[in-house]
Amino acid sequence: PERTVKQYRIGDFIKSGAKYCLGSDWPVSTFEPLLGIEVGVTRKALGDSNSKHPAWLPEQRMSVEEAVWGYTLGSAMAHHCEKEVGSIEEGKKADLIVLNKDIFECKPHEIHKTKVLMNMVDGKMLLNEM
């Protein structure tokens, strides 16, 4: 039990200025980034908006911006390919998604309801439900 407070201390890493990346440890956690973003932001079970349910180590919460950075540019940096992928910039591969809502503006406990409408990898459309 005393070791549990040492798990998933991403907030401490971010506050220290350390570079970080996010991903999954499937099957321990979800392989779906939007679900991981919600849990990282709320530190609660998916969809839990009940204020009577405490967040797990709430001081370790991250912002949506920090979570998206960890899944995109942070992960690209961890793989030493940040010059090719990880952000939408001229000269980089067009790896991107379009969502049905703005996860930076919606209620954090509703991020898991977000749907991917379009997915492009290296400029090739893999999913288009727009």
Protein Blocks (a to p, Z undefined) as FASTA:
>chain_A
ZZmmmgoplkmmmmnopacddddfdfkbccbfklmmmmmmnopaehiabfklccehkllp
ccfklmmmmmmmmmmmmnopmmmgopacehiacdddddfbdfklmcfklmmmpccfbdce
ehiafbdcZZ
